[in-house]
Amino acid sequence: MTSNPLPKVTAFILRRTELGQERLLVHTFLTQPELPWRLPGGGVHAGETPEDALWREVAEEAGRDHLPELTLVRKLG
């Protein structure tokens, strides 16, 4: 029997610097340095909306204490 994988969410987070340049938020896993840079994201848990999953994943991967105010601009798919 094959299990259905969890739906996935991914965040494209742009931040404008003081000089007007846009920066894309990416991360790596310190425990897996061989992995390339990744966008924040992950699986949607049972009973969770995709938007709630997105905020949870961003908080987990960016560090809850380091999150600026974020606004969902649009969904890409």
C-alpha positions as CSV (number, residue, x, y, z in Angstrom):
1,M,0.0,0.0,0.0
2,T,1.4,3.4,-1.0
3,S,1.0,6.3,1.4
4,N,0.0,9.7,0.0
5,P,2.7,12.3,0.7
6,L,1.7,15.5,2.5
7,P,1.0,18.5,0.3
8,K,3.9,20.9,0.2
9,V,4.2,24.7,0.6
10,T,7.1,26.9,-0.3
11,A,7.7,30.6,0.5
12,F,9.3,33.1,-1.8
13,I,10.2,35.9,0.6
14,L,11.7,39.1,-0.8
15,R,13.0,41.8,1.4
16,R,14.0,45.3,0.2
17,T,17.2,46.6,1.6
18,E,17.9,50.2,2.7
19,L,19.5,50.7,-0.7
20,G,16.4,49.4,-2.6
21,Q,17.9,46.0,-3.5
22,E,15.6,43.0,-3.2
23,R,16.9,39.9,-1.4
24,L,15.5,36.4,-1.5
25,L,15.3,34.5,1.8
26,V,17.0,31.1,1.5
27,H,18.5,28.8,4.1
28,T,20.6,25.7,4.5
29,F,20.6,23.0,7.2
30,L,23.6,23.2,9.4
31,T,23.4,19.5,10.0
32,Q,23.4,18.8,6.3
33,P,25.9,21.2,4.7
34,E,26.0,19.1,1.5
35,L,22.4,20.3,0.7
36,P,22.1,23.4,-1.6
37,W,20.4,26.6,-0.6
38,R,16.6,26.0,-0.1
39,L,13.5,28.1,0.1
40,P,11.5,27.9,3.4
41,G,8.7,25.3,3.2
42,G,7.6,21.9,4.0
43,G,4.5,19.6,4.4
44,V,1.0,20.6,5.3
45,H,-0.1,18.7,8.4
46,A,-3.6,17.1,8.7
47,G,-6.2,19.7,9.6
48,E,-3.9,22.6,8.7
49,T,-4.5,25.1,5.9
50,P,-1.8,25.7,3.3
51,E,-1.4,29.3,4.6
52,D,-1.1,28.1,8.2
53,A,1.5,25.5,7.2
54,L,3.4,28.2,5.3
55,W,3.6,30.5,8.3
56,R,4.6,27.5,10.6
57,E,7.4,26.4,8.2
58,V,8.8,29.9,7.8
59,A,8.8,30.3,11.6
60,E,10.5,27.0,12.1
61,E,13.2,27.5,9.5
62,A,13.8,31.2,9.9
63,G,13.7,31.1,13.7
64,R,10.6,32.3,15.6
65,D,12.6,35.1,17.3
66,H,13.9,36.5,14.0
67,L,10.7,36.9,11.9
68,P,9.8,40.3,10.7
69,E,6.2,41.2,9.8
70,L,5.3,39.3,6.7
71,T,2.4,39.7,4.4
72,L,1.1,37.1,2.0
73,V,1.0,38.9,-1.4
74,R,-0.3,36.1,-3.6
75,K,-0.4,32.4,-4.1
76,L,1.7,31.0,-7.0
77,G,-0.1,27.7,-7.7
